[in-house]
């Protein structure tokens, strides 16, 4: 083997390692940096705080990742979180409903909104970005009409356990995120539906010709996206103990950033839930570290926007190379 061939071999191995473990390397590098920059970062209660803070994003990211695998997008995620927040609060406080029944009805509503998105996209062949953007605006308006812009509070004490409780030292929201992530991995790895997600995202026409019911796959994926967003909304409501119209504002962009950082291709057909979890943790560590360093909120927005732009740019470059 010549020196040139050897260099190419080493380069290809390095590129493969970077592709497979790049997000974990970034996560480790961020943790090392913030550990050096702030003595309050690498302590047990702060790390648990990071895990609790990102748990809602991680829950919603599973459904969002499914949508991206199809080559679609769901901009209504943040608004669904807001609506579930308001509706659940209204059921418990204004209607005097049992918290369990209120949660079930709110989750059914969230799943129904997701199904409606999928139905329009599949049957009317409308771009997912337009459908979900319109739904985002509609849902925001509905949430505002229900609460008239005012916070809703006064829930039963038992409801706070979901967002504020612990099992031993572990916050319950983190446990819920772990269960949802595990369910997402099971769906993608062990079910035929998971294989259909990749097939439709990789080549929708080929999937259709191979006998896959593409419409039903889209119904399912967008329904799951709405459902998991609803679960995130319940956790947020329980944690804040107040239903507010801004509870899910901008949440969809954080979830999108986490998914793309985790290697889920915006072009569809490629991605893993384990890497999505790493992307969620990267955003959580970044936000927490910047707060500890007393970085301005507006600077944080610039950094997060830049991270999203760079992540999507790298995904597009990689997709062109594959093509």
LINQUI-V377664 format. One record per pair of residues at least 12 apart in sequence whose C-alpha atoms are under 10 Angstrom apart, sorted by sequence separation. I is the first residue (numbers start at 0). GAP is how many residues later the second one is. If there is no record, write none. Layout:
# LINQUI-V377664
i->I gap->GAP
i->I gap->GAP
This chain:
# LINQUI-V377664
i->87 gap->12
i->89 gap->12
i->90 gap->12
i->119 gap->12
i->160 gap->12
i->199 gap->12
i->235 gap->12
i->258 gap->12
i->261 gap->12
i->262 gap->12
i->263 gap->12
i->63 gap->13
i->87 gap->13
i->88 gap->13
i->117 gap->13
i->162 gap->13
i->198 gap->13
i->199 gap->13
i->258 gap->13
i->261 gap->13
i->262 gap->13
i->286 gap->13
i->289 gap->13
i->62 gap->14
i->87 gap->14
i->88 gap->14
i->90 gap->14
i->116 gap->14
i->117 gap->14
i->161 gap->14
i->199 gap->14
i->232 gap->14
i->258 gap->14
i->260 gap->14
i->261 gap->14
i->285 gap->14
i->286 gap->14
i->86 gap->15
i->87 gap->15
i->90 gap->15
i->115 gap->15
i->116 gap->15
i->198 gap->15
i->199 gap->15
i->232 gap->15
i->259 gap->15
i->260 gap->15
i->261 gap->15
i->262 gap->15
i->263 gap->15
i->60 gap->16
i->86 gap->16
i->87 gap->16
i->115 gap->16
i->195 gap->16
i->231 gap->16
i->258 gap->16
i->259 gap->16
i->260 gap->16
i->261 gap->16
i->262 gap->16
i->286 gap->16
i->59 gap->17
i->87 gap->17
i->88 gap->17
i->116 gap->17
i->195 gap->17
i->196 gap->17
i->199 gap->17
i->257 gap->17
i->258 gap->17
i->260 gap->17
i->261 gap->17
i->285 gap->17
i->286 gap->17
i->59 gap->18
i->83 gap->18
i->84 gap->18
i->86 gap->18
i->87 gap->18
i->113 gap->18
i->116 gap->18
i->195 gap->18
i->199 gap->18
i->257 gap->18
i->258 gap->18
i->260 gap->18
i->261 gap->18
i->285 gap->18
i->83 gap->19
i->86 gap->19
i->87 gap->19
i->112 gap->19
i->115 gap->19
i->192 gap->19
i->228 gap->19
i->256 gap->19
i->257 gap->19
i->258 gap->19
i->259 gap->19
i->260 gap->19
i->261 gap->19
i->85 gap->20
i->86 gap->20
i->196 gap->20
i->255 gap->20
i->257 gap->20
i->258 gap->20
i->259 gap->20
i->261 gap->20
i->59 gap->21
i->83 gap->21
i->84 gap->21
i->113 gap->21
i->195 gap->21
i->196 gap->21
i->254 gap->21
i->257 gap->21
i->258 gap->21
i->260 gap->21
i->282 gap->21
i->83 gap->22
i->86 gap->22
i->112 gap->22
i->195 gap->22
i->228 gap->22
i->256 gap->22
i->257 gap->22
i->260 gap->22
i->82 gap->23
i->83 gap->23
i->193 gap->23
i->196 gap->23
i->228 gap->23
i->255 gap->23
i->256 gap->23
i->257 gap->23
i->83 gap->24
i->192 gap->24
i->196 gap->24
i->254 gap->24
i->255 gap->24
i->257 gap->24
i->282 gap->24
i->55 gap->25
i->83 gap->25
i->254 gap->25
i->257 gap->25
i->79 gap->26
i->82 gap->26
i->83 gap->26
i->112 gap->26
i->253 gap->26
i->256 gap->26
i->257 gap->26
i->79 gap->27
i->82 gap->27
i->192 gap->27
i->193 gap->27
i->192 gap->28
i->254 gap->28
i->79 gap->29
i->80 gap->29
i->253 gap->29
i->79 gap->30
i->78 gap->31
i->79 gap->31
i->76 gap->33
i->79 gap->33
i->79 gap->34
i->75 gap->37
i->76 gap->37
i->75 gap->38
i->73 gap->40
i->183 gap->40
i->75 gap->41
i->73 gap->43
i->73 gap->44
i->266 gap->45
i->260 gap->46
i->264 gap->46
i->265 gap->46
i->256 gap->47
i->259 gap->47
i->260 gap->47
i->264 gap->47
i->179 gap->48
i->256 gap->48
i->259 gap->48
i->262 gap->48
i->263 gap->48
i->266 gap->48
i->71 gap->49
i->257 gap->49
i->258 gap->49
i->259 gap->49
i->260 gap->49
i->261 gap->49
i->262 gap->49
i->264 gap->49
i->265 gap->49
i->266 gap->49
i->253 gap->50
i->256 gap->50
i->257 gap->50
i->259 gap->50
i->260 gap->50
i->264 gap->50
i->265 gap->50
i->66 gap->51
i->179 gap->51
i->252 gap->51
i->253 gap->51
i->256 gap->51
i->259 gap->51
i->260 gap->51
i->262 gap->51
i->263 gap->51
i->264 gap->51
i->267 gap->51
i->252 gap->52
i->255 gap->52
i->256 gap->52
i->258 gap->52
i->259 gap->52
i->262 gap->52
i->266 gap->52
i->74 gap->53
i->75 gap->53
i->78 gap->53
i->256 gap->53
i->257 gap->53
i->260 gap->53
i->264 gap->53
i->265 gap->53
i->72 gap->54
i->73 gap->54
i->74 gap->54
i->78 gap->54
i->176 gap->54
i->253 gap->54
i->256 gap->54
i->259 gap->54
i->260 gap->54
i->264 gap->54
i->71 gap->55
i->72 gap->55
i->73 gap->55
i->74 gap->55
i->75 gap->55
i->76 gap->55
i->79 gap->55
i->86 gap->55
i->175 gap->55
i->176 gap->55
i->252 gap->55
i->256 gap->55
i->259 gap->55
i->71 gap->56
i->72 gap->56
i->73 gap->56
i->74 gap->56
i->75 gap->56
i->76 gap->56
i->78 gap->56
i->79 gap->56
i->82 gap->56
i->85 gap->56
i->86 gap->56
i->89 gap->56
i->98 gap->56
i->102 gap->56
i->175 gap->56
i->255 gap->56
i->70 gap->57
i->71 gap->57
i->72 gap->57
i->73 gap->57
i->74 gap->57
i->75 gap->57
i->78 gap->57
i->81 gap->57
i->82 gap->57
i->85 gap->57
i->89 gap->57
i->98 gap->57
i->72 gap->58
i->73 gap->58
i->74 gap->58
i->75 gap->58
i->76 gap->58
i->77 gap->58
i->78 gap->58
i->80 gap->58
i->81 gap->58
i->82 gap->58
i->84 gap->58
i->85 gap->58
i->88 gap->58
i->93 gap->58
i->97 gap->58
i->176 gap->58
i->72 gap->59
i->73 gap->59
i->74 gap->59
i->75 gap->59
i->76 gap->59
i->78 gap->59
i->79 gap->59
i->80 gap->59
i->82 gap->59
i->83 gap->59
i->86 gap->59
i->92 gap->59
i->93 gap->59
i->95 gap->59
i->98 gap->59
i->99 gap->59
i->172 gap->59
i->175 gap->59
i->71 gap->60
i->72 gap->60
i->74 gap->60
i->75 gap->60
i->78 gap->60
i->79 gap->60
i->81 gap->60
i->82 gap->60
i->85 gap->60
i->86 gap->60
i->91 gap->60
i->92 gap->60
i->93 gap->60
i->98 gap->60
i->66 gap->61
i->73 gap->61
i->74 gap->61
i->75 gap->61
i->77 gap->61
i->78 gap->61
i->81 gap->61
i->82 gap->61
i->85 gap->61
i->89 gap->61
i->91 gap->61
i->92 gap->61
i->97 gap->61
i->73 gap->62
i->74 gap->62
i->75 gap->62
i->77 gap->62
i->78 gap->62
i->81 gap->62
i->88 gap->62
i->89 gap->62
i->91 gap->62
i->92 gap->62
i->172 gap->62
i->75 gap->63
i->78 gap->63
i->79 gap->63
i->82 gap->63
i->88 gap->63
i->89 gap->63
i->91 gap->63
i->92 gap->63
i->171 gap->63
i->172 gap->63
i->75 gap->64
i->78 gap->64
i->85 gap->64
i->87 gap->64
i->88 gap->64
i->90 gap->64
i->91 gap->64
i->200 gap->64
i->203 gap->64
i->85 gap->65
i->86 gap->65
i->88 gap->65
i->89 gap->65
i->172 gap->65
i->200 gap->65
i->201 gap->65
i->202 gap->65
i->203 gap->65
i->85 gap->66
i->88 gap->66
i->172 gap->66
i->200 gap->66
i->201 gap->66
i->202 gap->66
i->84 gap->67
i->85 gap->67
i->87 gap->67
i->91 gap->67
i->200 gap->67
i->201 gap->67
i->199 gap->68
i->200 gap->68
i->201 gap->68
i->162 gap->69
i->198 gap->69
i->199 gap->69
i->200 gap->69
i->197 gap->70
i->198 gap->70
i->162 gap->71
i->163 gap->71
i->196 gap->71
i->197 gap->71
i->198 gap->71
i->161 gap->72
i->162 gap->72
i->163 gap->72
i->196 gap->72
i->197 gap->72
i->161 gap->73
i->162 gap->73
i->164 gap->73
i->195 gap->73
i->196 gap->73
i->197 gap->73
i->160 gap->74
i->161 gap->74
i->162 gap->74
i->163 gap->74
i->164 gap->74
i->194 gap->74
i->158 gap->75
i->159 gap->75
i->161 gap->75
i->162 gap->75
i->163 gap->75
i->158 gap->76
i->161 gap->76
i->162 gap->76
i->163 gap->76
i->159 gap->77
i->160 gap->77
i->161 gap->77
i->162 gap->77
i->163 gap->77
i->158 gap->78
i->159 gap->78
i->160 gap->78
i->162 gap->78
i->158 gap->79
i->159 gap->79
i->157 gap->80
i->158 gap->80
i->159 gap->80
i->156 gap->81
i->159 gap->81
i->154 gap->82
i->158 gap->82
i->154 gap->83
i->187 gap->83
i->188 gap->83
i->152 gap->84
i->156 gap->84
i->187 gap->84
i->188 gap->84
i->155 gap->85
i->187 gap->85
i->154 gap->86
i->152 gap->87
i->153 gap->87
i->154 gap->87
i->184 gap->87
i->185 gap->87
i->152 gap->88
i->153 gap->88
i->154 gap->88
i->183 gap->88
i->184 gap->88
i->151 gap->89
i->152 gap->89
i->153 gap->89
i->183 gap->89
i->184 gap->89
i->150 gap->90
i->151 gap->90
i->152 gap->90
i->182 gap->90
i->183 gap->90
i->150 gap->91
i->151 gap->91
i->152 gap->91
i->181 gap->91
i->121 gap->92
i->122 gap->92
i->150 gap->92
i->151 gap->92
i->180 gap->92
i->181 gap->92
i->121 gap->93
i->149 gap->93
i->150 gap->93
i->151 gap->93
i->180 gap->93
i->120 gap->94
i->121 gap->94
i->149 gap->94
i->150 gap->94
i->121 gap->95
i->122 gap->95
i->148 gap->95
i->149 gap->95
i->150 gap->95
i->180 gap->95
i->118 gap->96
i->121 gap->96
i->146 gap->96
i->148 gap->96
i->180 gap->96
i->117 gap->97
i->118 gap->97
i->120 gap->97
i->121 gap->97
i->146 gap->97
i->147 gap->97
i->148 gap->97
i->117 gap->98
i->119 gap->98
i->120 gap->98
i->146 gap->98
i->117 gap->99
i->118 gap->99
i->119 gap->99
i->145 gap->99
i->177 gap->99
i->117 gap->100
i->118 gap->100
i->143 gap->100
i->144 gap->100
i->176 gap->100
i->114 gap->101
i->116 gap->101
i->117 gap->101
i->118 gap->101
i->120 gap->101
i->142 gap->101
i->143 gap->101
i->116 gap->102
i->117 gap->102
i->142 gap->102
i->143 gap->102
i->114 gap->103
i->115 gap->103
i->117 gap->103
i->118 gap->103
i->141 gap->103
i->142 gap->103
i->113 gap->104
i->114 gap->104
i->116 gap->104
i->117 gap->104
i->118 gap->104
i->140 gap->104
i->113 gap->105
i->114 gap->105
i->116 gap->105
i->117 gap->105
i->139 gap->105
i->113 gap->106
i->114 gap->106
i->115 gap->106
i->116 gap->106
i->139 gap->106
i->55 gap->107
i->113 gap->107
i->114 gap->107
i->115 gap->107
i->117 gap->107
i->54 gap->108
i->113 gap->108
i->114 gap->108
i->116 gap->108
i->139 gap->108
i->110 gap->109
i->112 gap->109
i->113 gap->109
i->114 gap->109
i->116 gap->109
i->139 gap->109
i->111 gap->110
i->112 gap->110
i->113 gap->110
i->114 gap->110
i->115 gap->110
i->51 gap->111
i->110 gap->111
i->111 gap->111
i->113 gap->111
i->114 gap->111
i->51 gap->112
i->110 gap->112
i->111 gap->112
i->112 gap->112
i->113 gap->112
i->114 gap->112
i->109 gap->113
i->110 gap->113
i->112 gap->113
i->113 gap->113
i->58 gap->114
i->109 gap->114
i->110 gap->114
i->111 gap->114
i->112 gap->114
i->113 gap->114
i->57 gap->115
i->58 gap->115
i->61 gap->115
i->107 gap->115
i->109 gap->115
i->110 gap->115
i->111 gap->115
i->113 gap->115
i->54 gap->116
i->57 gap->116
i->60 gap->116
i->109 gap->116
i->110 gap->116
i->113 gap->116
i->135 gap->116
i->54 gap->117
i->55 gap->117
i->58 gap->117
i->59 gap->117
i->62 gap->117
i->108 gap->117
i->109 gap->117
i->110 gap->117
i->51 gap->118
i->54 gap->118
i->55 gap->118
i->57 gap->118
i->58 gap->118
i->61 gap->118
i->62 gap->118
i->65 gap->118
i->107 gap->118
i->108 gap->118
i->109 gap->118
i->110 gap->118
i->50 gap->119
i->51 gap->119
i->53 gap->119
i->54 gap->119
i->57 gap->119
i->58 gap->119
i->60 gap->119
i->61 gap->119
i->64 gap->119
i->106 gap->119
i->107 gap->119
i->109 gap->119
i->110 gap->119
i->50 gap->120
i->51 gap->120
i->52 gap->120
i->53 gap->120
i->54 gap->120
i->55 gap->120
i->56 gap->120
i->57 gap->120
i->58 gap->120
i->59 gap->120
i->60 gap->120
i->61 gap->120
i->106 gap->120
i->109 gap->120
i->47 gap->121
i->51 gap->121
i->52 gap->121
i->54 gap->121
i->55 gap->121
i->58 gap->121
i->59 gap->121
i->61 gap->121
i->62 gap->121
i->65 gap->121
i->105 gap->121
i->106 gap->121
i->108 gap->121
i->109 gap->121
i->47 gap->122
i->48 gap->122
i->50 gap->122
i->51 gap->122
i->54 gap->122
i->57 gap->122
i->58 gap->122
i->61 gap->122
i->65 gap->122
i->106 gap->122
i->107 gap->122
i->47 gap->123
i->50 gap->123
i->51 gap->123
i->53 gap->123
i->54 gap->123
i->57 gap->123
i->60 gap->123
i->61 gap->123
i->106 gap->123
i->109 gap->123
i->44 gap->124
i->49 gap->124
i->50 gap->124
i->105 gap->124
i->106 gap->124
i->48 gap->125
i->51 gap->125
i->58 gap->125
i->68 gap->125
i->105 gap->125
i->47 gap->126
i->50 gap->126
i->69 gap->126
i->70 gap->126
i->103 gap->126
i->106 gap->126
i->68 gap->127
i->69 gap->127
i->70 gap->127
i->102 gap->127
i->103 gap->127
i->105 gap->127
i->106 gap->127
i->65 gap->128
i->68 gap->128
i->69 gap->128
i->102 gap->128
i->105 gap->128
i->67 gap->129
i->68 gap->129
i->69 gap->129
i->70 gap->129
i->71 gap->129
i->66 gap->130
i->67 gap->130
i->68 gap->130
i->69 gap->130
i->70 gap->130
i->102 gap->130
i->65 gap->131
i->68 gap->131
i->69 gap->131
i->70 gap->131
i->102 gap->131
i->65 gap->132
i->68 gap->132
i->69 gap->132
i->70 gap->132
i->67 gap->133
i->68 gap->133
i->69 gap->133
i->70 gap->133
i->66 gap->134
i->69 gap->134
i->65 gap->135
i->69 gap->144
i->79 gap->145
i->80 gap->145
i->83 gap->145
i->84 gap->145
i->87 gap->145
i->88 gap->145
i->71 gap->146
i->79 gap->146
i->80 gap->146
i->83 gap->146
i->84 gap->146
i->87 gap->146
i->69 gap->147
i->79 gap->147
i->80 gap->147
i->81 gap->147
i->82 gap->147
i->83 gap->147
i->84 gap->147
i->85 gap->147
i->69 gap->148
i->73 gap->148
i->76 gap->148
i->77 gap->148
i->79 gap->148
i->80 gap->148
i->81 gap->148
i->83 gap->148
i->84 gap->148
i->85 gap->148
i->88 gap->148
i->71 gap->149
i->72 gap->149
i->75 gap->149
i->76 gap->149
i->79 gap->149
i->80 gap->149
i->83 gap->149
i->84 gap->149
i->87 gap->149
i->88 gap->149
i->71 gap->150
i->75 gap->150
i->76 gap->150
i->78 gap->150
i->79 gap->150
i->80 gap->150
i->81 gap->150
i->82 gap->150
i->83 gap->150
i->84 gap->150
i->66 gap->151
i->69 gap->151
i->73 gap->151
i->76 gap->151
i->77 gap->151
i->78 gap->151
i->79 gap->151
i->80 gap->151
i->81 gap->151
i->84 gap->151
i->85 gap->151
i->65 gap->152
i->68 gap->152
i->69 gap->152
i->72 gap->152
i->73 gap->152
i->76 gap->152
i->77 gap->152
i->79 gap->152
i->80 gap->152
i->81 gap->152
i->83 gap->152
i->84 gap->152
i->88 gap->152
i->66 gap->153
i->67 gap->153
i->75 gap->153
i->76 gap->153
i->79 gap->153
i->80 gap->153
i->83 gap->153
i->84 gap->153
i->88 gap->153
i->89 gap->153
i->65 gap->154
i->66 gap->154
i->77 gap->154
i->78 gap->154
i->80 gap->154
i->81 gap->154
i->88 gap->154
i->65 gap->155
i->66 gap->155
i->76 gap->155
i->77 gap->155
i->80 gap->155
i->81 gap->155
i->87 gap->155
i->88 gap->155
i->64 gap->156
i->65 gap->156
i->66 gap->156
i->76 gap->156
i->80 gap->156
i->84 gap->156
i->85 gap->156
i->86 gap->156
i->63 gap->157
i->66 gap->157
i->84 gap->157
i->85 gap->157
i->62 gap->158
i->63 gap->158
i->65 gap->158
i->66 gap->158
i->84 gap->158
i->85 gap->158
i->62 gap->159
i->65 gap->159
i->83 gap->159
i->84 gap->159
i->85 gap->159
i->62 gap->160
i->63 gap->160
i->64 gap->160
i->82 gap->160
i->84 gap->160
i->85 gap->160
i->62 gap->161
i->63 gap->161
i->81 gap->161
i->82 gap->161
i->84 gap->161
i->85 gap->161
i->61 gap->162
i->62 gap->162
i->63 gap->162
i->81 gap->162
i->82 gap->162
i->84 gap->162
i->61 gap->163
i->62 gap->163
i->81 gap->163
i->82 gap->163
i->83 gap->163
i->84 gap->163
i->59 gap->164
i->60 gap->164
i->62 gap->164
i->63 gap->164
i->80 gap->164
i->81 gap->164
i->82 gap->164
i->83 gap->164
i->59 gap->165
i->62 gap->165
i->63 gap->165
i->80 gap->165
i->81 gap->165
i->82 gap->165
i->58 gap->166
i->59 gap->166
i->61 gap->166
i->62 gap->166
i->78 gap->166
i->80 gap->166
i->81 gap->166
i->59 gap->167
i->60 gap->167
i->61 gap->167
i->78 gap->167
i->80 gap->167
i->81 gap->167
i->58 gap->168
i->59 gap->168
i->60 gap->168
i->77 gap->168
i->78 gap->168
i->79 gap->168
i->80 gap->168
i->58 gap->169
i->59 gap->169
i->77 gap->169
i->78 gap->169
i->79 gap->169
i->81 gap->169
i->57 gap->170
i->58 gap->170
i->59 gap->170
i->77 gap->170
i->78 gap->170
i->80 gap->170
i->57 gap->171
i->58 gap->171
i->59 gap->171
i->60 gap->171
i->76 gap->171
i->77 gap->171
i->78 gap->171
i->80 gap->171
i->55 gap->172
i->56 gap->172
i->58 gap->172
i->59 gap->172
i->75 gap->172
i->76 gap->172
i->77 gap->172
i->78 gap->172
i->79 gap->172
i->55 gap->173
i->58 gap->173
i->59 gap->173
i->76 gap->173
i->77 gap->173
i->78 gap->173
i->57 gap->174
i->58 gap->174
i->75 gap->174
i->76 gap->174
i->77 gap->174
i->55 gap->175
i->56 gap->175
i->74 gap->175
i->75 gap->175
i->76 gap->175
i->77 gap->175
i->55 gap->176
i->56 gap->176
i->58 gap->176
i->74 gap->176
i->75 gap->176
i->76 gap->176
i->77 gap->176
i->54 gap->177
i->55 gap->177
i->74 gap->177
i->77 gap->177
i->55 gap->178
i->73 gap->178
i->74 gap->178
i->76 gap->178
i->55 gap->179
i->56 gap->179
i->72 gap->179
i->73 gap->179
i->76 gap->179
i->54 gap->180
i->55 gap->180
i->74 gap->180
i->54 gap->181
i->74 gap->181
i->73 gap->182
i->52 gap->183
i->72 gap->183
i->51 gap->187
i->63 gap->188
i->67 gap->188
i->64 gap->190
i->59 gap->191
i->60 gap->191
i->63 gap->191
i->64 gap->191
i->67 gap->191
i->59 gap->192
i->62 gap->192
i->63 gap->192
i->67 gap->192
i->60 gap->193
i->61 gap->193
i->64 gap->193
i->65 gap->193
i->70 gap->193
i->72 gap->193
i->56 gap->194
i->60 gap->194
i->63 gap->194
i->64 gap->194
i->70 gap->194
i->71 gap->194
i->55 gap->195
i->56 gap->195
i->59 gap->195
i->60 gap->195
i->63 gap->195
i->64 gap->195
i->68 gap->195
i->69 gap->195
i->70 gap->195
i->71 gap->195
i->72 gap->195
i->58 gap->196
i->59 gap->196
i->60 gap->196
i->67 gap->196
i->68 gap->196
i->69 gap->196
i->70 gap->196
i->71 gap->196
i->56 gap->197
i->57 gap->197
i->60 gap->197
i->61 gap->197
i->64 gap->197
i->66 gap->197
i->67 gap->197
i->68 gap->197
i->69 gap->197
i->70 gap->197
i->56 gap->198
i->60 gap->198
i->64 gap->198
i->65 gap->198
i->67 gap->198
i->68 gap->198
i->69 gap->198
i->70 gap->198
i->55 gap->199
i->56 gap->199
i->64 gap->199
i->66 gap->199
i->67 gap->199
i->68 gap->199
i->69 gap->199
i->70 gap->199
i->57 gap->200
i->63 gap->200
i->64 gap->200
i->67 gap->200
i->68 gap->200
i->69 gap->200
i->56 gap->201
i->57 gap->201
i->64 gap->201
i->66 gap->201
i->67 gap->201
i->68 gap->201
i->65 gap->202
i->67 gap->202
i->68 gap->202
i->64 gap->203
i->65 gap->203
i->67 gap->203
i->68 gap->203
i->64 gap->205
i->65 gap->205
i->64 gap->206
i->65 gap->206
i->64 gap->207
i->65 gap->207
i->64 gap->208
i->61 gap->210
i->61 gap->211
i->64 gap->211
i->60 gap->212
i->61 gap->212
i->61 gap->214
i->57 gap->215
i->60 gap->215
i->61 gap->215
i->60 gap->216
i->57 gap->218
i->58 gap->218
i->60 gap->218
i->57 gap->219
i->60 gap->219
i->56 gap->220
i->57 gap->220
i->57 gap->221
i->58 gap->221
i->54 gap->222
i->57 gap->222
i->53 gap->223
i->56 gap->223
i->57 gap->223
i->55 gap->224
i->56 gap->224
i->54 gap->225
i->53 gap->226
i->54 gap->226
i->56 gap->226
i->53 gap->227
i->56 gap->227
i->52 gap->228
i->53 gap->228
i->50 gap->229
i->53 gap->229
i->54 gap->229
i->50 gap->230
i->53 gap->230
i->49 gap->231
i->52 gap->231
i->53 gap->231
i->51 gap->232
i->52 gap->232
i->49 gap->233
i->50 gap->233
i->53 gap->233
i->49 gap->234
i->50 gap->234
i->52 gap->234
i->25 gap->235
i->48 gap->235
i->49 gap->235
i->52 gap->235
i->49 gap->236
i->46 gap->237
i->49 gap->237
i->22 gap->238
i->23 gap->238
i->46 gap->238
i->49 gap->238
i->21 gap->239
i->22 gap->239
i->48 gap->239
i->49 gap->239
i->21 gap->240
i->22 gap->240
i->20 gap->241
i->21 gap->241
i->46 gap->241
i->45 gap->242
i->19 gap->243
i->18 gap->244
i->40 gap->244
i->40 gap->247
i->41 gap->247
i->40 gap->248
i->39 gap->249
i->23 gap->251
i->26 gap->251
i->30 gap->251
i->33 gap->251
i->37 gap->251
i->40 gap->251
i->22 gap->252
i->25 gap->252
i->26 gap->252
i->29 gap->252
i->33 gap->252
i->36 gap->252
i->37 gap->252
i->39 gap->252
i->40 gap->252
i->21 gap->253
i->22 gap->253
i->24 gap->253
i->25 gap->253
i->26 gap->253
i->28 gap->253
i->29 gap->253
i->38 gap->253
i->39 gap->253
i->20 gap->254
i->22 gap->254
i->23 gap->254
i->26 gap->254
i->27 gap->254
i->30 gap->254
i->33 gap->254
i->34 gap->254
i->37 gap->254
i->19 gap->255
i->22 gap->255
i->23 gap->255
i->26 gap->255
i->29 gap->255
i->30 gap->255
i->33 gap->255
i->36 gap->255
i->37 gap->255
i->22 gap->256
i->25 gap->256
i->26 gap->256
i->29 gap->256
i->32 gap->256
i->33 gap->256
i->36 gap->256
i->20 gap->257
i->23 gap->257
i->26 gap->257
i->27 gap->257
i->22 gap->258
i->23 gap->258
i->26 gap->258
i->30 gap->258
i->33 gap->258
i->22 gap->259
i->26 gap->259
i->29 gap->259
i->33 gap->259
i->18 gap->299
